[in-house]
Amino acid sequence: MNITFLDACYSKKTPFTPVWYMRQAGRYLPEYRKLKESYSIIDIIKTPELASKVALQPIDILGVDAAILFADIMTPLLGIGVDLDIVESIGPVIKNPIASLSHVEKLRLLQPTQDIPYLLQTISILRNELKEKVPLIGFSAAPFTLASYLIEGKPTRDFIKTKSFMYNNKNAWELLMEKLSDLIIVYLKSQVRAGVQALQLFDSWVGALSENDYKEYVLPHTKKIFESLTSENIPLIHFGTNTAGFLTSFSDVDCNVISIDWRISIEKAWQQIGFKKAIQGNLDPILLLSDFSVIKKHVDEIFSSLPKREGYIFNLGHGVLQQTPVENIKRLTEYVHNKR
Ligand code: CP3
């Protein structure tokens, strides 16, 4: 088995730089688009044979060094009965967004074996299929990112409802963060029990906050999540975008790897994160729509700015875009693997 990804998470020396991509399974792949003609994304997630097939596609097609469970950040909310849909080209849409303390009080805890048996089954199929290949990453959204969908009801650019709720309903916000943290811990532990070998917490939208607000309203909860996962003894990754302004606080959690976007150089980021943690990122996904010579130039820049090679996992700063030519991402993977 290729364990370069796991070794790099623990900042151990690896024979080459491991590579994987957020959203490596998805609509840029013709094999995935074909399946989407017959099934919705929720159908796929709820059918272990399909979800595992989709998660394996990029392993064979791209030659990446890790697989990621095929699910969505909404899966645990589906599990506890939140009425939602994942709408093509929009994203998660929630029927009754949260607007009050009484609504928060009604949210219940997840019971993985009853609520999401399909997900646990997908993990076990994947582990079996990946035996000789690469490790499997499990994931969840972080409380802020989940809360933003629950409160806005749909994707947003400005997070007006989320932040207003946070500023003006402190008790309800705290209860929501506590409930989501407990749910996330149960959810991630169930994934580990089912067989995932690393975990990534996606706080995709937390960069909407100032550093002080991050520390006051979010960090204590994220800290608690990571603290309760350290006993699992697998690598833990903390991902966010737009975190350049508060990276020191963002990395002040018990995790092994910090994943950054493209808005800060790895060199600067690593100084702020501290060299005890590994780093993941940070190519701009939009670059993958360019000619390969442009991609190559930016990858070379990343590598020449790296203070050290061990503890570096190559990834994009955010997910692979739908318009990405498969050939570019294949070549990119090969290029990084051969980089000396
Ligand atoms: O390969 C993988 O990375 C695994 C699968 C995965 C999906 N969603 C499947 C998916 C993962 C890791 C996610 C996480 C996710 N989902 C995040 C965190 C990562 C990030 O990008 O910040 C977020 C914020 C979501 C919420 C969400 N779900 C969005 C914003 C969208 C995109 C809307 C669109 O159509 O552009 C989705 C839908 C979704 N989740 C798709 C996939 C493959 C695409 C739509 C589809 O296939 O129907």
Boltz pocket constraint, residues with backbone or C-beta under 6 A from the ligand:
constraints:
  - pocket:
      binder: B
      contacts: [[A, 21], [A, 22], [A, 23], [A, 24], [A, 25], [A, 26], [A, 27], [A, 36], [A, 40], [A, 41], [A, 68], [A, 69], [A, 70], [A, 71], [A, 72], [A, 73], [A, 74], [A, 86], [A, 87], [A, 88], [A, 89], [A, 90], [A, 91], [A, 92], [A, 139], [A, 155], [A, 202], [A, 204], [A, 318], [A, 319]]
      max_distance: 6.0
